[in-house]
Amino acid sequence: MFQKEFEELGLTKGESKVYSYLLKAGISTTGPIVKNSKVAYSKVYEILERLIRKGLISFIIKEKTKHYKALQPSRLNEYLEKEKKQIQNKEKLLTELLPKLQELKKDAKSSAEIYTGLNGIKTAYENLIEDKKDKTIKYFYSYKPETYKRVNDFYFQIFPKLKKLKIALNGITNEEFKKQFRKERNFYPRIKFVKFPIPSNIDIFSDKILITVWEEIPMAILITSKEIADSFREYFDDVWKTAKH
């Protein structure tokens, strides 16, 4: 029921099947969802979690069991508005980035590489720190509750390696992160807060800059350019002076 239309609106095939079934069923546990939507049991929780993040379904707990239900179809409007905003943010990031990328043509030693998916991001980060001349990663972290777990899980794997390599971390993030930071103060290295929005997640190390967008399928751009890295580093240092602990 309407699966093709839902896919055209941006849902994956699995999301469309599960969402269609829940609209028809009203409320259901995972067993009937798997049986009727014909999605793999190993994938159903991941699909349900994505639909929750997209604001299309919710759940209640009865006798320790989760029962999922589709929210009002009008929520699709909110979902599309969110997708539009994400596209606008990407366009803004690209607009800001393009002049810097154009500078790469003037420097034979410069390059830009795009990575996608968690494994891709991991590779990008390993390439970021392969030059051991620098001793501190300076980073901007744009905290968002909906992507926090993904980002946190990723850096939980990265931090031990940085510690082993004796690479320090100085971070600047938005004030919305303060509450979460207090819970995990021992996990996060030196960090300061600012009141203005941070446009993206940016890591600066040696002559490289890693720009990461933590969406459902994360994407990163790794730029190698001493001129651009020094420019970002200078901006970071200026903000660091006025940011608050």
Buried (B, 14 or more C-beta within 10 A) or exposed (E): EBBEEBBEEEBBEBBBBBBBBBBEBEBBEBEBBBEBBEBEEEEBEEBBEBBBEBBBBBBEEEEEEEBBBBBEEEBBEBBEEBEEEEEEBBEEBEEEBEEBBEBBEEEEEBEBBEBEEBEBBBBBBEBBBEEEEBEBBBBBBBBBEBBEEBBEEBBEEBBEEBEEEEBEBBBBBBEBBEEBBEEEEEEBBEBBBBEEEBEBBBBBBBBBBBBBBBBEEBBBBBBBBEBBBEBBBEBBEEBBEEBEE
